[in-house]
Amino acid sequence: MRKLKTNKALLKRIKITGKKKILKRALHQSHFNAKESGNKTRQKRKTSEISSADRKKIKQILPNI
């Protein structure tokens, strides 16, 4: 049986904590932020936890976690 490979593109976009929580950065934060309110840009700086439905999909893509 061949080795299972991790998806490196996904692994670079998420962070896995010690208690196996999966964190992600906010979307649409790189440019075109001048028209948004300051409150929205501050919210984009924070990391957020991935939902349980998405966590199941990620565990299929990243088998060694």
N, C-alpha and C positions, 0 to 999 in steps of 0.2 A: 504494500500500500504506500502511495506517495505521501510526502509531507504536505501538510496544509500550510499555505502561504498567507501571511497577513496582507491586507490591503494598505500599502504604505501611504497612499493619498489620503485615506480617511484617518489614519493614525496621526498624520501631521496636523489635522484640523481639530482634533479633540484632545482632552487631557483626562487621564484616568487617575483618580485619587487612590489613597491607600485603602479606603473602604469600598472600592470598586464603583464609585460614582463616576458618571461620564459627564464632563463639562464641555461646553462649546462657547465660542465667541459669538457676539451678536452679528447679524447679517447687515449688509449695505453700510459699512462704516468707513470705507476707504476714501471715497470722494463724493462730490455733490451734496455736501452736508451744510452748505451755507444757507440754504432755504429752510432748513429744519430749525425747530426751536432748540434752545439750549438744554431744556429738560430732556428732549429726545436724544441729543448727542451724548449727554451724560449717562443715560440709560444704556447706550450702545457700548460704553467702556467696560461694563460689567460682564462677567461670564455667567451663564445660566446652565442649569442641569437639564439633561435631555429627558423627554417623557418616557414612560415605561413602554409604550408601543414602539418607539424608535429604538429603545435599548435592546429589544429582542432582535431587531434587524441588524443592529451593529454587532451583536454577539455572533451572528451568523457570518458576517463579513470578516470579523476579527476572531478567529477560533481560539487563539492562544491567550485570551484575556480572562 
